[in-house]
Amino acid sequence: MFRLRLSFLLLPLGILCAAAFAGPKPGAPAPDFTLPHLISGDGGDVSLKDYSGRVTVVDFWASWCAPCAKTLPHLSRFGSRQPGLAVLALSLDEDRGKALDFLGRKEMANPGLTYLHDSKRAVAEAYDLDGMPSLVIVDRKGVLRYRHDGYTEADLKTIEAEIAAVSGEK
Amino acid sequence: MRIAATAAAAFSLVLALALGGCANVKPYEREKLADPIMNLDNGLGKQTLEQKLFSTREAGTGGGAGVGGGCGCAK
């Protein structure tokens, strides 16, 4: 009887543990994805594996996320400065129009960024983001090397250093 | 004894369902929660407008968060 009661009490714990599943950690293969271009809409799909052999930064942003407006210009600067670096900026807006309005309003259709649209948030879910904005750095072999959730001014230096470290590897 | 076991099972089931309902909304799923309409302000800019009218009526600003002069025309 005690064993039966214990199993019933452990059931909620099991549900909670299942809910606490975390996404891929540094060192694991980066989950591949294929998404449409945000700005052109019909410019053909883009996959992460298209960028194999290049260090790739995948940034997750949305028009409703105020701090995201701060990271995009910096990422554009990183992308423009390093020709070998690919920066994919994934909009998580359900409505493509809102994302385009945001980019137009903030004049953020920056060079150096490839804007993609994850309208169903499938990629965000695959990476199990823990903040907005979030970014991951994928090395030339497709391995997830660094992930960062959330944003503060101080984070930029760390992110830049991580990009430089991964880019510096042969 | 059987009643106690049934009660324990029922309690565990209710607890499991209740805890399952406490799902954490992931940061990337908060688009609707981030909408200004969800603000407790009870209407877009209503609080700002009320503060503006208050400062206009009181012929003074600075005591609150109201902005602008006394004409009541600034947003």
gemmi code that builds the backbone of each chain (N, CA, C; Angstrom):
import gemmi

chains = {
    "A": [
        ("MET", (0.826, -1.207, 0.000), (0.000, 0.000, 0.000), (0.858, 1.252, 0.000)),
        ("PHE", (1.913, 1.200, 0.856), (2.794, 2.346, 0.927), (3.463, 2.615, -0.433)),
        ("ARG", (3.854, 1.465, -1.078), (4.513, 1.591, -2.376), (3.571, 2.222, -3.406)),
        ("LEU", (2.305, 1.823, -3.351), (1.304, 2.364, -4.277), (1.137, 3.865, -4.051)),
        ("ARG", (1.046, 4.237, -2.780), (0.853, 5.642, -2.446), (2.067, 6.472, -2.888)),
        ("LEU", (3.251, 5.889, -2.691), (4.482, 6.583, -3.067), (4.527, 6.833, -4.572)),
        ("SER", (4.079, 5.812, -5.325), (4.124, 5.962, -6.778), (3.168, 7.064, -7.226)),
        ("PHE", (2.026, 7.188, -6.544), (1.100, 8.266, -6.888), (1.695, 9.624, -6.545)),
        ("LEU", (2.437, 9.689, -5.455), (3.037, 10.956, -5.061), (4.220, 11.326, -5.956)),
        ("LEU", (4.868, 10.310, -6.522), (6.008, 10.588, -7.405), (5.565, 11.011, -8.806)),
        ("LEU", (4.309, 10.757, -9.117), (3.797, 11.094, -10.443), (3.948, 12.591, -10.756)),
        ("PRO", (3.496, 13.496, -9.836), (3.666, 14.925, -10.118), (5.126, 15.308, -10.286)),
        ("LEU", (5.992, 14.667, -9.501), (7.419, 14.969, -9.593), (7.952, 14.605, -10.977)),
        ("GLY", (7.498, 13.471, -11.480), (7.899, 13.036, -12.812), (7.448, 14.015, -13.873)),
        ("ILE", (6.225, 14.520, -13.716), (5.709, 15.504, -14.681), (6.566, 16.762, -14.649)),
        ("LEU", (6.921, 17.211, -13.444), (7.742, 18.410, -13.318), (9.122, 18.204, -13.939)),
        ("CYS", (9.707, 17.019, -13.719), (11.030, 16.727, -14.282), (10.970, 16.741, -15.803)),
        ("ALA", (9.903, 16.196, -16.351), (9.761, 16.180, -17.810), (9.641, 17.598, -18.341)),
        ("ALA", (8.947, 18.470, -17.582), (8.771, 19.858, -18.015), (10.080, 20.633, -17.949)),
        ("ALA", (10.995, 20.172, -17.112), (12.251, 20.900, -16.937), (13.313, 20.484, -17.955)),
        ("PHE", (12.925, 19.840, -19.056), (13.875, 19.434, -20.091), (14.605, 20.654, -20.636)),
        ("ALA", (15.902, 20.540, -20.713), (16.695, 21.665, -21.211), (17.137, 21.369, -22.638)),
        ("GLY", (17.376, 22.424, -23.400), (17.765, 22.284, -24.796), (19.221, 21.869, -24.937)),
        ("PRO", (19.724, 21.931, -26.165), (21.100, 21.500, -26.398), (22.106, 22.376, -25.658)),
        ("LYS", (23.085, 21.742, -25.109), (24.101, 22.464, -24.341), (25.366, 22.610, -25.190)),
        ("PRO", (26.249, 23.532, -24.826), (27.500, 23.667, -25.573), (28.234, 22.334, -25.661)),
        ("GLY", (28.695, 22.033, -26.859), (29.376, 20.758, -27.105), (28.489, 19.786, -27.872)),
        ("ALA", (27.186, 20.047, -27.871), (26.240, 19.174, -28.585), (26.058, 19.692, -30.018)),
        ("PRO", (25.664, 18.817, -30.928), (25.387, 19.292, -32.293), (24.235, 20.305, -32.276)),
        ("ALA", (24.400, 21.383, -33.026), (23.338, 22.398, -33.072), (22.166, 21.861, -33.882)),
        ("PRO", (20.952, 21.896, -33.356), (19.802, 21.416, -34.137), (19.665, 22.185, -35.449)),
        ("ASP", (19.520, 21.430, -36.518), (19.400, 22.076, -37.834), (17.983, 22.627, -37.995)),
        ("PHE", (17.844, 23.599, -38.873), (16.515, 24.160, -39.157), (16.500, 24.689, -40.584)),
        ("THR", (15.327, 24.842, -41.082), (15.125, 25.443, -42.405), (13.997, 26.441, -42.282)),
        ("LEU", (14.289, 27.690, -42.629), (13.304, 28.761, -42.444), (13.277, 29.671, -43.671)),
        ("PRO", (12.150, 30.359, -43.881), (12.089, 31.307, -44.990), (12.745, 32.644, -44.611)),
        ("HIS", (13.130, 33.381, -45.623), (13.644, 34.735, -45.391), (12.527, 35.605, -44.829)),
        ("LEU", (12.890, 36.476, -43.918), (11.869, 37.368, -43.335), (11.528, 38.506, -44.289)),
        ("ILE", (12.532, 39.134, -44.830), (12.286, 40.371, -45.573), (11.718, 40.081, -46.964)),
        ("SER", (12.350, 39.180, -47.696), (11.838, 38.902, -49.038), (10.630, 37.965, -48.977)),
        ("GLY", (10.554, 37.147, -47.946), (9.414, 36.242, -47.810), (9.478, 35.042, -48.724)),
        ("ASP", (9.785, 35.280, -49.989), (9.780, 34.172, -50.946), (11.173, 33.961, -51.550)),
        ("GLY", (12.162, 34.365, -50.813), (13.526, 34.255, -51.365), (14.137, 32.875, -51.210)),
        ("GLY", (13.323, 31.877, -50.966), (13.864, 30.528, -50.760), (14.213, 30.309, -49.312)),
        ("ASP", (14.180, 29.036, -48.912), (14.455, 28.722, -47.513), (15.953, 28.673, -47.239)),
        ("VAL", (16.271, 28.898, -45.985), (17.668, 28.880, -45.554), (17.798, 27.848, -44.445)),
        ("SER", (18.838, 27.011, -44.549), (19.089, 26.014, -43.505), (20.372, 26.355, -42.772)),
        ("LEU", (20.440, 25.917, -41.547), (21.670, 26.125, -40.780), (22.819, 25.366, -41.437)),
        ("LYS", (22.507, 24.207, -41.986), (23.590, 23.398, -42.574), (24.179, 24.051, -43.822)),
        ("ASP", (23.446, 25.026, -44.415), (24.011, 25.776, -45.543), (25.263, 26.533, -45.120)),
        ("TYR", (25.372, 26.757, -43.832), (26.486, 27.563, -43.317), (27.586, 26.695, -42.710)),
        ("SER", (27.537, 25.413, -42.954), (28.590, 24.567, -42.379), (29.928, 24.983, -43.000)),
        ("GLY", (30.953, 25.004, -42.176), (32.254, 25.514, -42.622), (32.441, 26.965, -42.246)),
        ("ARG", (31.365, 27.601, -41.744), (31.463, 28.998, -41.281), (30.980, 29.072, -39.841)),
        ("VAL", (31.601, 29.970, -39.110), (31.096, 30.219, -37.759), (29.789, 30.995, -37.906)),
        ("THR", (28.759, 30.528, -37.220), (27.424, 31.114, -37.385), (26.853, 31.526, -36.042)),
        ("VAL", (26.371, 32.752, -36.008), (25.653, 33.229, -34.821), (24.170, 33.190, -35.155)),
        ("VAL", (23.396, 32.544, -34.312), (21.943, 32.505, -34.504), (21.326, 33.331, -33.387)),
        ("ASP", (20.710, 34.432, -33.788), (20.109, 35.331, -32.794), (18.588, 35.232, -32.882)),
        ("PHE", (17.947, 35.118, -31.734), (16.482, 35.029, -31.670), (15.956, 36.365, -31.157)),
        ("TRP", (15.071, 36.988, -31.903), (14.533, 38.288, -31.507), (13.052, 38.361, -31.875)),
        ("ALA", (12.398, 39.416, -31.397), (10.990, 39.639, -31.754), (10.689, 41.114, -31.608)),
        ("SER", (9.678, 41.562, -32.330), (9.337, 42.995, -32.298), (8.820, 43.414, -30.922)),
        ("TRP", (8.251, 42.447, -30.173), (7.671, 42.774, -28.873), (8.701, 42.704, -27.748)),
        ("CYS", (9.932, 42.436, -28.083), (10.997, 42.290, -27.086), (11.891, 43.525, -27.147)),
        ("ALA", (11.729, 44.409, -26.167), (12.463, 45.683, -26.194), (13.982, 45.511, -26.213)),
        ("PRO", (14.568, 44.641, -25.396), (16.031, 44.535, -25.421), (16.585, 44.004, -26.742)),
        ("CYS", (15.724, 43.313, -27.510), (16.191, 42.775, -28.797), (16.635, 43.910, -29.718)),
        ("ALA", (16.001, 45.065, -29.571), (16.355, 46.210, -30.410), (17.784, 46.653, -30.151)),
        ("LYS", (18.296, 46.345, -28.979), (19.663, 46.769, -28.651), (20.712, 45.812, -29.197)),
        ("THR", (20.371, 44.539, -29.280), (21.393, 43.567, -29.702), (21.586, 43.554, -31.217)),
        ("LEU", (20.502, 43.780, -31.981), (20.605, 43.638, -33.433), (21.678, 44.528, -34.066)),
        ("PRO", (21.763, 45.815, -33.706), (22.818, 46.641, -34.328), (24.224, 46.136, -34.010)),
        ("HIS", (24.406, 45.628, -32.806), (25.736, 45.112, -32.444), (26.065, 43.863, -33.255)),
        ("LEU", (25.080, 43.005, -33.406), (25.314, 41.786, -34.185), (25.584, 42.129, -35.643)),
        ("SER", (24.915, 43.161, -36.128), (25.159, 43.618, -37.492), (26.605, 44.084, -37.632)),
        ("ARG", (27.070, 44.788, -36.622), (28.465, 45.260, -36.630), (29.425, 44.067, -36.657)),
        ("PHE", (29.135, 43.062, -35.827), (29.995, 41.871, -35.806), (29.998, 41.207, -37.182)),
        ("GLY", (28.817, 41.070, -37.771), (28.683, 40.385, -39.057), (29.366, 41.137, -40.190)),
        ("SER", (29.283, 42.484, -40.131), (29.893, 43.286, -41.194), (31.411, 43.279, -41.077)),
        ("ARG", (31.866, 43.227, -39.843), (33.315, 43.303, -39.606), (34.036, 42.023, -40.017)),
        ("GLN", (33.372, 40.893, -39.831), (34.027, 39.605, -40.107), (33.336, 38.923, -41.280)),
        ("PRO", (33.934, 38.996, -42.459), (33.285, 38.398, -43.638), (33.032, 36.894, -43.483)),
        ("GLY", (33.840, 36.207, -42.703), (33.665, 34.759, -42.547), (32.561, 34.382, -41.576)),
        ("LEU", (32.032, 35.379, -40.896), (31.018, 35.116, -39.867), (29.612, 35.266, -40.460)),
        ("ALA", (28.755, 34.305, -40.197), (27.357, 34.420, -40.636), (26.503, 34.731, -39.427)),
        ("VAL", (25.627, 35.701, -39.552), (24.722, 36.036, -38.449), (23.292, 35.882, -38.947)),
        ("LEU", (22.599, 34.909, -38.383), (21.201, 34.661, -38.739), (20.325, 35.252, -37.644)),
        ("ALA", (19.480, 36.193, -38.013), (18.604, 36.839, -37.040), (17.198, 36.284, -37.232)),
        ("LEU", (16.767, 35.442, -36.306), (15.477, 34.751, -36.433), (14.387, 35.533, -35.707)),
        ("SER", (13.429, 36.022, -36.458), (12.290, 36.702, -35.834), (11.293, 35.663, -35.339)),
        ("LEU", (10.852, 35.840, -34.095), (9.864, 34.916, -33.520), (8.459, 35.515, -33.542)),
        ("ASP", (8.286, 36.588, -34.291), (6.953, 37.183, -34.411), (6.026, 36.243, -35.163)),
        ("GLU", (4.809, 36.134, -34.671), (3.826, 35.349, -35.419), (3.494, 36.051, -36.726)),
        ("ASP", (3.352, 37.372, -36.614), (2.957, 38.190, -37.747), (4.205, 38.794, -38.399)),
        ("ARG", (4.438, 38.396, -39.639), (5.623, 38.892, -40.347), (5.583, 40.417, -40.484)),
        ("GLY", (4.377, 40.967, -40.649), (4.229, 42.415, -40.808), (4.764, 43.187, -39.610)),
        ("LYS", (4.525, 42.651, -38.417), (5.001, 43.332, -37.210), (6.523, 43.374, -37.176)),
        ("ALA", (7.127, 42.272, -37.578), (8.597, 42.214, -37.596), (9.145, 43.204, -38.618)),
        ("LEU", (8.490, 43.281, -39.779), (8.962, 44.208, -40.813), (8.764, 45.645, -40.370)),
        ("ASP", (7.626, 45.931, -39.711), (7.384, 47.285, -39.184), (8.473, 47.664, -38.198)),
        ("PHE", (8.805, 46.718, -37.349), (9.822, 46.947, -36.323), (11.162, 47.281, -36.980)),
        ("LEU", (11.516, 46.502, -37.989), (12.802, 46.736, -38.655), (12.791, 48.081, -39.376)),
        ("GLY", (11.662, 48.416, -39.965), (11.564, 49.687, -40.673), (11.594, 50.855, -39.713)),
        ("ARG", (10.848, 50.706, -38.636), (10.740, 51.794, -37.666), (12.085, 52.061, -36.990)),
        ("LYS", (12.754, 50.998, -36.663), (14.025, 51.147, -35.947), (15.213, 51.256, -36.907)),
        ("GLU", (14.916, 51.237, -38.183), (15.970, 51.295, -39.197), (17.046, 50.252, -38.903)),
        ("MET", (16.572, 49.062, -38.730), (17.489, 48.006, -38.307), (17.702, 46.919, -39.331)),
        ("ALA", (17.241, 47.135, -40.535), (17.503, 46.123, -41.556), (18.986, 46.232, -41.894)),
        ("ASN", (19.757, 45.904, -40.914), (21.194, 46.171, -40.965), (21.924, 45.219, -41.908)),
        ("PRO", (23.028, 45.708, -42.450), (23.860, 44.799, -43.239), (24.537, 43.794, -42.321)),
        ("GLY", (24.963, 42.716, -42.897), (25.680, 41.715, -42.100), (24.759, 40.719, -41.436)),
        ("LEU", (23.443, 40.941, -41.525), (22.486, 40.023, -40.900), (21.629, 39.360, -41.977)),
        ("THR", (21.324, 38.107, -41.770), (20.359, 37.410, -42.622), (19.109, 37.201, -41.780)),
        ("TYR", (18.033, 37.864, -42.149), (16.799, 37.788, -41.366), (15.951, 36.609, -41.805)),
        ("LEU", (15.604, 35.776, -40.854), (14.740, 34.630, -41.131), (13.509, 34.707, -40.239)),
        ("HIS", (12.494, 33.927, -40.587), (11.227, 34.009, -39.851), (10.843, 32.657, -39.259)),
        ("ASP", (10.888, 32.579, -37.938), (10.488, 31.363, -37.219), (9.104, 31.622, -36.626)),
        ("SER", (8.114, 31.718, -37.497), (6.777, 32.147, -37.052), (6.138, 31.149, -36.089)),
        ("LYS", (6.476, 29.873, -36.243), (5.869, 28.853, -35.364), (6.741, 28.577, -34.137)),
        ("ARG", (7.867, 29.245, -34.054), (8.793, 29.139, -32.915), (9.322, 27.714, -32.733)),
        ("ALA", (9.363, 26.997, -33.814), (9.844, 25.610, -33.733), (11.340, 25.580, -33.414)),
        ("VAL", (12.079, 26.525, -33.996), (13.524, 26.553, -33.747), (13.795, 27.014, -32.311)),
        ("ALA", (13.021, 28.002, -31.876), (13.160, 28.471, -30.485), (12.909, 27.320, -29.516)),
        ("GLU", (11.942, 26.506, -29.852), (11.614, 25.365, -29.003), (12.729, 24.312, -29.059)),
        ("ALA", (13.265, 24.093, -30.250), (14.339, 23.095, -30.395), (15.563, 23.486, -29.573)),
        ("TYR", (15.796, 24.799, -29.483), (16.950, 25.275, -28.704), (16.560, 25.551, -27.250)),
        ("ASP", (15.279, 25.423, -26.939), (14.765, 25.622, -25.585), (15.305, 26.918, -24.976)),
        ("LEU", (14.968, 28.026, -25.619), (15.473, 29.331, -25.171), (14.989, 29.637, -23.771)),
        ("ASP", (15.857, 30.287, -23.032), (15.519, 30.609, -21.648), (15.436, 32.111, -21.426)),
        ("GLY", (15.417, 32.880, -22.488), (15.331, 34.331, -22.368), (15.137, 34.952, -23.732)),
        ("MET", (14.821, 36.227, -23.732), (14.710, 36.983, -24.983), (15.441, 38.303, -24.774)),
        ("PRO", (16.376, 38.655, -25.665), (16.833, 37.860, -26.799), (17.735, 36.720, -26.339)),
        ("SER", (17.975, 35.799, -27.262), (18.915, 34.707, -27.016), (19.779, 34.542, -28.254)),
        ("LEU", (20.962, 34.050, -28.037), (21.782, 33.735, -29.204), (22.622, 32.502, -28.935)),
        ("VAL", (22.977, 31.847, -30.024), (23.887, 30.703, -29.933), (24.981, 30.892, -30.968)),
        ("ILE", (26.137, 30.359, -30.654), (27.248, 30.374, -31.610), (27.510, 28.934, -32.023)),
        ("VAL", (27.519, 28.722, -33.338), (27.743, 27.387, -33.898), (29.082, 27.414, -34.638)),
        ("ASP", (29.927, 26.442, -34.346), (31.252, 26.461, -34.979), (31.207, 25.881, -36.389)),
        ("ARG", (32.357, 25.808, -37.008), (32.430, 25.385, -38.421), (31.964, 23.949, -38.630)),
        ("LYS", (32.012, 23.165, -37.555), (31.605, 21.752, -37.675), (30.135, 21.543, -37.307)),
        ("GLY", (29.428, 22.619, -37.035), (28.017, 22.482, -36.686), (27.774, 22.155, -35.229)),
        ("VAL", (28.791, 22.373, -34.407), (28.643, 22.104, -32.975), (28.274, 23.397, -32.259)),
        ("LEU", (27.299, 23.306, -31.383), (26.887, 24.465, -30.590), (27.998, 24.747, -29.566)),
        ("ARG", (28.570, 25.938, -29.618), (29.709, 26.229, -28.763), (29.374, 27.158, -27.611)),
        ("TYR", (28.356, 27.978, -27.812), (28.049, 28.963, -26.763), (26.587, 29.331, -26.889)),
        ("ARG", (25.935, 29.503, -25.767), (24.563, 30.016, -25.814), (24.386, 31.069, -24.740)),
        ("HIS", (23.627, 32.074, -25.091), (23.417, 33.169, -24.148), (21.943, 33.563, -24.170)),
        ("ASP", (21.359, 33.597, -22.995), (19.941, 33.975, -22.891), (19.839, 35.316, -22.172)),
        ("GLY", (18.998, 36.206, -22.699), (18.806, 37.521, -22.087), (19.837, 38.514, -22.579)),
        ("TYR", (19.773, 39.715, -22.022), (20.698, 40.756, -22.484), (20.953, 41.797, -21.407)),
        ("THR", (22.222, 42.118, -21.229), (22.626, 43.337, -20.511), (23.790, 43.916, -21.301)),
        ("GLU", (24.090, 45.180, -21.077), (25.187, 45.832, -21.806), (26.487, 45.052, -21.659)),
        ("ALA", (26.703, 44.544, -20.454), (27.963, 43.844, -20.163), (28.098, 42.552, -20.968)),
        ("ASP", (26.973, 42.006, -21.433), (27.018, 40.729, -22.159), (27.720, 40.858, -23.509)),
        ("LEU", (27.673, 42.066, -24.091), (28.198, 42.228, -25.454), (29.670, 41.862, -25.551)),
        ("LYS", (30.431, 42.280, -24.546), (31.866, 41.980, -24.564), (32.094, 40.470, -24.510)),
        ("THR", (31.325, 39.806, -23.665), (31.453, 38.346, -23.554), (31.105, 37.689, -24.878)),
        ("ILE", (30.003, 38.138, -25.482), (29.563, 37.549, -26.752), (30.627, 37.768, -27.827)),
        ("GLU", (31.148, 38.997, -27.875), (32.173, 39.307, -28.885), (33.413, 38.443, -28.669)),
        ("ALA", (33.779, 38.267, -27.408), (34.967, 37.435, -27.102), (34.722, 35.980, -27.498)),
        ("GLU", (33.511, 35.495, -27.272), (33.192, 34.106, -27.640), (33.224, 33.930, -29.160)),
        ("ILE", (32.682, 34.913, -29.876), (32.700, 34.839, -31.351), (34.155, 34.821, -31.832)),
        ("ALA", (34.974, 35.698, -31.241), (36.387, 35.761, -31.649), (37.087, 34.442, -31.341)),
        ("ALA", (36.790, 33.863, -30.199), (37.458, 32.606, -29.811), (37.096, 31.483, -30.779)),
        ("VAL", (35.802, 31.370, -31.103), (35.368, 30.290, -32.010), (35.863, 30.569, -33.434)),
        ("SER", (35.863, 31.842, -33.836), (36.330, 32.198, -35.187), (37.829, 31.954, -35.333)),
        ("GLY", (38.543, 32.094, -34.235), (40.002, 31.934, -34.267), (40.450, 30.504, -34.408)),
        ("GLU", (39.546, 29.554, -34.227), (39.915, 28.137, -34.347), (39.995, 27.728, -35.801)),
        ("LYS", (40.873, 26.804, -36.072), (41.005, 26.319, -37.464), (40.065, 25.135, -37.681)),
    ],
    "B": [
        ("MET", (-9.596, 1.053, 4.744), (-8.261, 1.106, 4.111), (-8.369, 1.418, 2.619)),
        ("ARG", (-9.392, 0.750, 1.996), (-9.570, 0.974, 0.558), (-9.985, 2.427, 0.272)),
        ("ILE", (-10.798, 2.979, 1.176), (-11.233, 4.370, 1.004), (-10.038, 5.309, 1.091)),
        ("ALA", (-9.144, 5.012, 2.043), (-7.946, 5.850, 2.214), (-7.071, 5.786, 0.967)),
        ("ALA", (-6.920, 4.592, 0.396), (-6.087, 4.437, -0.811), (-6.703, 5.186, -1.974)),
        ("THR", (-8.044, 5.101, -2.095), (-8.723, 5.814, -3.176), (-8.560, 7.321, -3.007)),
        ("ALA", (-8.695, 7.771, -1.751), (-8.548, 9.201, -1.479), (-7.132, 9.665, -1.809)),
        ("ALA", (-6.139, 8.842, -1.455), (-4.748, 9.202, -1.745), (-4.517, 9.262, -3.247)),
        ("ALA", (-5.099, 8.297, -3.965), (-4.943, 8.274, -5.423), (-5.599, 9.500, -6.044)),
        ("ALA", (-6.802, 9.824, -5.561), (-7.525, 10.982, -6.088), (-6.751, 12.269, -5.804)),
        ("PHE", (-6.208, 12.350, -4.601), (-5.435, 13.538, -4.220), (-4.209, 13.691, -5.112)),
        ("SER", (-3.527, 12.563, -5.354), (-2.320, 12.596, -6.187), (-2.662, 13.009, -7.608)),
        ("LEU", (-3.785, 12.500, -8.094), (-4.200, 12.832, -9.458), (-4.508, 14.325, -9.571)),
        ("VAL", (-5.247, 14.838, -8.589), (-5.594, 16.267, -8.588), (-4.326, 17.104, -8.493)),
        ("LEU", (-3.391, 16.654, -7.644), (-2.128, 17.375, -7.476), (-1.350, 17.386, -8.787)),
        ("ALA", (-1.330, 16.221, -9.456), (-0.606, 16.121, -10.733), (-1.219, 17.055, -11.766)),
        ("LEU", (-2.550, 17.069, -11.824), (-3.230, 17.935, -12.798), (-2.991, 19.401, -12.470)),
        ("ALA", (-3.045, 19.716, -11.152), (-2.855, 21.107, -10.739), (-1.443, 21.576, -11.061)),
        ("LEU", (-0.460, 20.725, -10.787), (0.918, 21.105, -11.073), (1.166, 21.193, -12.578)),
        ("GLY", (0.487, 20.331, -13.298), (0.596, 20.385, -14.756), (0.040, 21.685, -15.305)),
        ("GLY", (-0.921, 22.251, -14.606), (-1.506, 23.533, -15.030), (-0.608, 24.709, -14.746)),
        ("CYS", (0.419, 24.509, -13.917), (1.337, 25.600, -13.574), (2.473, 25.667, -14.587)),
        ("ALA", (2.147, 25.520, -15.859), (3.193, 25.513, -16.883), (3.881, 26.867, -16.945)),
        ("ASN", (5.176, 26.818, -17.082), (5.959, 28.028, -17.215), (5.872, 28.491, -18.669)),
        ("VAL", (5.472, 29.734, -18.873), (5.407, 30.268, -20.236), (6.826, 30.619, -20.665)),
        ("LYS", (7.270, 30.004, -21.720), (8.633, 30.240, -22.192), (8.784, 31.680, -22.670)),
        ("PRO", (9.982, 32.221, -22.554), (10.176, 33.624, -22.938), (9.754, 33.908, -24.374)),
        ("TYR", (9.960, 32.925, -25.276), (9.632, 33.164, -26.683), (8.148, 32.997, -26.973)),
        ("GLU", (7.379, 32.642, -25.945), (5.931, 32.489, -26.135), (5.166, 33.660, -25.530)),
        ("ARG", (5.873, 34.719, -25.207), (5.226, 35.810, -24.464), (4.788, 36.975, -25.339)),
        ("GLU", (4.585, 36.709, -26.601), (4.193, 37.792, -27.502), (2.895, 38.449, -27.046)),
        ("LYS", (1.908, 37.631, -26.726), (0.617, 38.206, -26.331), (0.705, 38.839, -24.946)),
        ("LEU", (1.511, 38.247, -24.071), (1.661, 38.834, -22.730), (2.395, 40.171, -22.791)),
        ("ALA", (3.251, 40.329, -23.814), (4.034, 41.563, -23.939), (3.244, 42.671, -24.624)),
        ("ASP", (2.064, 42.348, -25.106), (1.259, 43.350, -25.803), (0.859, 44.460, -24.828)),
        ("PRO", (0.933, 45.735, -25.250), (0.570, 46.841, -24.353), (-0.854, 46.719, -23.796)),
        ("ILE", (-1.718, 46.006, -24.515), (-3.099, 45.870, -24.056), (-3.172, 45.076, -22.751)),
        ("MET", (-2.107, 44.309, -22.465), (-2.064, 43.521, -21.237), (-1.627, 44.349, -20.033)),
        ("ASN", (-1.308, 45.609, -20.276), (-0.853, 46.480, -19.193), (-1.985, 46.735, -18.203)),
        ("LEU", (-1.664, 46.786, -16.930), (-2.683, 47.055, -15.908), (-3.174, 48.495, -15.962)),
        ("ASP", (-2.542, 49.290, -16.826), (-2.888, 50.690, -17.034), (-4.367, 50.858, -17.415)),
        ("ASN", (-5.014, 49.795, -17.838), (-6.425, 49.830, -18.229), (-6.652, 50.730, -19.427)),
        ("GLY", (-5.904, 50.545, -20.435), (-6.095, 51.324, -21.659), (-4.793, 51.968, -22.067)),
        ("LEU", (-4.596, 52.042, -23.363), (-3.322, 52.549, -23.863), (-3.165, 54.031, -23.525)),
        ("GLY", (-2.148, 54.358, -22.783), (-1.828, 55.754, -22.504), (-2.799, 56.450, -21.577)),
        ("LYS", (-3.737, 55.682, -20.997), (-4.755, 56.323, -20.153), (-4.110, 57.004, -18.948)),
        ("GLN", (-3.141, 56.306, -18.368), (-2.499, 56.848, -17.179), (-1.740, 58.134, -17.509)),
        ("THR", (-1.057, 58.129, -18.642), (-0.304, 59.315, -19.062), (-1.263, 60.479, -19.272)),
        ("LEU", (-2.385, 60.194, -19.909), (-3.369, 61.242, -20.171), (-3.931, 61.795, -18.854)),
        ("GLU", (-4.233, 60.889, -17.931), (-4.772, 61.330, -16.639), (-3.763, 62.196, -15.895)),
        ("GLN", (-2.497, 61.804, -15.950), (-1.457, 62.591, -15.281), (-1.312, 63.958, -15.934)),
        ("LYS", (-1.437, 63.970, -17.244), (-1.331, 65.241, -17.978), (-2.480, 66.173, -17.594)),
        ("LEU", (-3.685, 65.640, -17.562), (-4.845, 66.444, -17.191), (-4.721, 66.924, -15.744)),
        ("PHE", (-4.209, 66.061, -14.892), (-4.039, 66.418, -13.483), (-3.077, 67.593, -13.342)),
        ("SER", (-1.929, 67.501, -14.058), (-0.936, 68.567, -13.937), (-1.467, 69.860, -14.538)),
        ("THR", (-2.314, 69.741, -15.572), (-2.899, 70.933, -16.189), (-3.871, 71.612, -15.213)),
        ("ARG", (-4.705, 70.804, -14.586), (-5.694, 71.353, -13.641), (-5.031, 71.986, -12.434)),
        ("GLU", (-3.940, 71.350, -12.011), (-3.258, 71.828, -10.806), (-2.308, 72.978, -11.113)),
        ("ALA", (-2.168, 73.325, -12.418), (-1.299, 74.414, -12.847), (0.135, 74.206, -12.395)),
        ("GLY", (0.565, 73.010, -12.372), (1.953, 72.752, -11.986), (2.358, 71.351, -12.375)),
        ("THR", (3.624, 71.208, -12.682), (4.142, 69.881, -13.020), (5.361, 69.583, -12.159)),
        ("GLY", (5.781, 68.378, -12.214), (7.004, 68.004, -11.494), (6.725, 67.140, -10.295)),
        ("GLY", (5.518, 67.215, -9.790), (5.198, 66.410, -8.622), (4.912, 64.966, -8.985)),
        ("GLY", (4.529, 64.766, -10.223), (4.232, 63.403, -10.657), (5.011, 63.100, -11.910)),
        ("ALA", (4.462, 62.217, -12.723), (5.157, 61.851, -13.941), (4.576, 62.588, -15.147)),
        ("GLY", (3.695, 63.559, -14.918), (3.057, 64.287, -16.007), (4.068, 65.101, -16.789)),
        ("VAL", (3.802, 65.292, -18.063), (4.752, 66.020, -18.901), (4.044, 67.190, -19.573)),
        ("GLY", (4.822, 68.168, -20.054), (4.277, 69.266, -20.838), (3.892, 70.449, -19.996)),
        ("GLY", (3.370, 71.487, -20.661), (3.022, 72.728, -19.982), (1.587, 72.736, -19.530)),
        ("GLY", (0.954, 73.879, -19.576), (-0.398, 73.995, -19.050), (-1.474, 74.039, -20.102)),
        ("CYS", (-1.096, 73.915, -21.385), (-2.099, 74.055, -22.440), (-2.958, 72.803, -22.584)),
        ("GLY", (-2.497, 71.706, -22.112), (-3.271, 70.473, -22.232), (-3.261, 69.901, -23.622)),
        ("CYS", (-2.333, 70.410, -24.459), (-2.330, 69.942, -25.845), (-1.216, 68.945, -26.139)),
        ("ALA", (-0.216, 68.943, -25.269), (0.891, 68.006, -25.529), (0.457, 66.604, -25.160)),
        ("LYS", (0.951, 65.659, -25.902), (0.603, 64.258, -25.618), (1.370, 63.771, -24.404)),
    ],
}
model = gemmi.Model(1)
for chain_id, residues in chains.items():
    chain = gemmi.Chain(chain_id)
    for i, (resn, *xyz) in enumerate(residues, 1):
        res = gemmi.Residue()
        res.name, res.seqid = resn, gemmi.SeqId(i, " ")
        for name, pos in zip(("N", "CA", "C"), xyz):
            atom = gemmi.Atom()
            atom.name, atom.element = name, gemmi.Element(name[0])
            atom.pos, atom.b_iso = gemmi.Position(*pos), 0.0
            res.add_atom(atom)
        chain.add_residue(res)
    model.add_chain(chain)
structure = gemmi.Structure()
structure.add_model(model)
structure.setup_entities()
